[in-house]
Amino acid sequence: MHIREFATREALMRAAAECIAKALRNGISERGEAVAALSGGSTPEPAYAELATLKLDWPRVTFALVDERFVPPRDPASNEALLHRTLAPALAAGAKLLPMYADCADAEEAAARADELYSTQHIDIALMGMGGDGHTASWFPQSPQLGVALDDRRTVIAVHAPGAAGAAERLTLTRSALSKAASVVLLITGDEKRRVLEDRGRARLPIDRLLELPVTPEVFWAR
């Protein structure tokens, strides 16, 4: 595992934005369109705001979600709402945003709809995060559906994550979906998360399964 270290979080966010932009430009050059799958949470917000200021052929770009809480976009916990806010200039310039949430009876039905929508997407880059418990996407250690998220061949599934911030009912890309991404970046900050990532003596965590993808994720870190 190679970790790219940055002197400041500001430098980290600029580098992450530039990395996403490069992958999108490559996708547009190769296929005429490009897709970035983005994680929620407060950590990557500055990177998304920076990305939205860059010069790209935005009508050829689609933003997808790595995971989502089963809450409507008006809910403060919605990752879709976060992307609408931080990527507003890019979306106004023609970029598209694929929702995961749908107004359904339950998360399983919403996941089935999202799976149909997402299964046709070629992910040029996925920007991932990690929690202090070693979760990534909505692959939580305590989730009864963790094994499904890691081993199922579907693109999007519903999971229940007791105690997870925002909402316990969630939708998430599977490991199978992320294994098909052209590139993956893991963005983390702080000493605690780095210790979790590098601790070889601990029990295996979901983040380890991400690091074992066919395309090895590149880790970006700043204190």
C-alpha positions in Angstrom: 0.0 0.0 0.0 1.4 3.4 -1.1 0.2 6.5 0.8 0.6 9.9 -0.9 1.2 12.4 1.9 0.2 16.0 1.7 1.5 18.8 3.9 -2.0 20.4 4.4 -5.6 19.3 4.0 -5.9 22.1 1.4 -3.2 20.6 -0.7 -4.9 17.2 -0.3 -8.2 18.4 -1.5 -6.7 20.2 -4.6 -4.8 17.0 -5.5 -8.0 14.9 -5.1 -9.9 17.3 -7.3 -7.2 17.3 -10.0 -7.1 13.5 -9.8 -10.8 13.2 -10.4 -10.6 15.7 -13.2 -7.8 13.8 -14.9 -9.8 10.6 -14.8 -12.9 12.3 -16.2 -10.9 13.8 -19.1 -9.4 10.4 -19.9 -12.9 8.9 -19.9 -14.2 11.6 -22.2 -11.2 11.2 -24.5 -11.6 7.4 -24.7 -15.4 7.0 -24.7 -16.9 10.5 -25.2 -18.3 10.5 -21.6 -17.1 9.8 -18.1 -18.4 8.8 -14.7 -17.1 9.7 -11.2 -18.6 7.8 -8.2 -18.3 10.0 -5.1 -18.5 9.4 -1.4 -20.5 11.6 1.0 -19.4 12.9 4.4 -17.8 16.2 5.3 -14.2 15.2 4.5 -14.3 15.4 0.7 -16.6 18.5 0.4 -13.7 20.9 -0.3 -12.4 18.5 -3.0 -15.8 18.6 -4.7 -16.1 22.3 -4.5 -12.6 22.6 -6.1 -13.5 20.1 -8.8 -16.6 22.1 -9.8 -14.4 25.1 -10.6 -12.1 23.3 -13.0 -12.5 23.4 -16.8 -14.1 20.2 -18.1 -16.6 19.3 -20.8 -19.3 19.0 -18.1 -22.2 17.9 -20.3 -20.2 14.7 -20.9 -19.7 14.0 -17.2 -22.0 12.0 -14.9 -21.6 12.0 -11.1 -22.7 8.9 -9.2 -22.9 8.1 -5.5 -20.7 5.5 -3.8 -23.5 5.1 -1.1 -26.5 6.9 0.2 -28.7 7.0 3.2 -32.3 6.0 2.6 -33.5 9.5 3.2 -35.0 12.0 0.7 -32.7 14.7 -0.8 -34.2 17.4 1.4 -32.9 15.5 4.5 -29.6 17.0 5.9 -28.1 13.5 5.9 -28.6 13.0 2.2 -25.4 12.5 0.2 -27.3 13.5 -3.0 -28.0 16.9 -1.4 -24.3 17.3 -0.5 -23.2 16.7 -4.1 -25.9 19.0 -5.4 -24.5 21.7 -3.1 -20.8 21.2 -3.6 -20.9 20.5 -7.3 -23.5 23.2 -8.2 -21.3 25.0 -10.8 -20.6 21.8 -12.7 -24.2 20.7 -12.6 -25.3 24.1 -13.8 -22.8 23.7 -16.7 -24.4 20.4 -17.8 -23.0 17.6 -15.6 -25.5 15.0 -14.5 -26.0 13.4 -11.1 -27.5 9.9 -10.7 -29.5 9.5 -7.6 -29.5 6.3 -5.5 -32.5 7.2 -3.3 -36.0 6.7 -4.7 -39.3 7.4 -2.9 -40.1 3.7 -2.3 -41.7 1.6 0.4 -38.3 0.5 1.7 -34.6 0.6 1.0 -34.6 -2.8 -0.8 -37.0 -1.5 -3.5 -35.0 1.7 -3.9 -31.8 -0.4 -4.2 -33.4 -2.5 -7.0 -34.2 0.7 -8.9 -30.7 2.1 -8.3 -29.2 -1.2 -9.4 -30.9 -0.9 -12.8 -29.7 2.7 -13.2 -26.1 2.1 -12.0 -25.4 -1.3 -13.6 -24.9 0.3 -17.0 -22.4 2.9 -15.8 -18.6 2.6 -16.5 -16.9 4.2 -13.4 -13.8 6.0 -14.5 -12.9 6.9 -10.9 -14.4 6.2 -7.5 -13.5 8.5 -4.5 -13.7 6.5 -1.3 -13.5 7.5 2.3 -13.0 5.5 5.5 -14.5 5.7 9.0 -12.7 5.1 12.2 -14.3 1.6 12.4 -12.7 0.6 9.1 -15.9 1.0 7.1 -15.9 2.3 3.5 -18.9 3.0 1.3 -21.7 1.5 3.5 -19.7 -1.6 4.2 -20.0 -1.5 8.0 -18.4 -4.1 10.2 -21.6 -4.5 12.2 -24.0 -4.7 9.2 -25.8 -8.0 8.7 -25.5 -7.4 5.0 -21.7 -6.9 5.0 -21.1 -10.3 3.3 -23.6 -9.4 0.6 -21.9 -6.1 -0.1 -18.6 -7.7 -0.4 -19.5 -10.8 -2.4 -22.8 -10.2 -4.3 -22.6 -9.5 -8.1 -25.2 -6.8 -8.1 -24.1 -3.1 -8.5 -26.3 -1.6 -5.7 -27.8 -3.2 -2.6 -29.6 -2.1 0.5 -27.9 -2.6 3.9 -28.8 -2.1 7.5 -26.0 -0.5 9.6 -27.0 -0.2 13.2 -25.6 3.0 14.8 -24.3 4.4 11.5 -24.4 8.2 11.4 -27.4 9.8 9.5 -29.5 6.7 9.0 -29.2 3.0 9.5 -30.9 2.1 6.3 -28.6 2.6 3.4 -27.9 2.0 -0.3 -24.3 1.2 -1.4 -22.2 0.1 -4.3 -20.9 -3.4 -3.9 -17.4 -4.5 -4.0 -18.2 -6.1 -7.4 -19.2 -2.7 -8.8 -16.1 -1.0 -7.5 -13.9 -3.8 -8.8 -14.8 -2.7 -12.3 -13.8 1.0 -11.8 -10.9 2.2 -13.9 -9.3 3.9 -10.8 -10.0 4.2 -7.1 -8.8 6.8 -4.7 -9.1 6.5 -0.9 -9.1 9.9 0.7 -8.4 10.0 4.5 -7.4 12.6 7.0 -5.9 12.5 10.6 -3.6 10.2 12.5 -6.3 7.9 13.8 -7.5 6.8 10.5 -4.0 6.3 9.2 -3.3 4.1 12.2 -6.3 2.0 11.5 -5.3 1.6 7.9 -1.7 0.6 8.6 -2.3 -1.6 11.6 -1.4 -5.1 10.4 -2.1 -6.7 13.8 -5.8 -5.9 13.9 -8.8 -8.0 12.7 -9.7 -7.7 9.1 -12.0 -4.8 8.3 -14.1 -3.8 5.3 -11.4 -1.4 4.2 -9.1 -4.3 3.6 -11.4 -5.7 1.0 -11.3 -2.3 -0.8 -7.5 -2.4 -0.8 -7.6 -5.8 -2.4 -9.5 -4.6 -5.5 -8.0 -5.6 -8.9 -7.0 -2.0 -9.4 -5.2 -1.1 -6.2 -6.6 2.1 -4.7 -4.3 5.1 -4.4 -4.4 6.5 -0.8 -4.3 10.3 -0.3 -3.6 11.4 3.2 -3.0 14.6 5.2 -2.9 15.2 8.9 
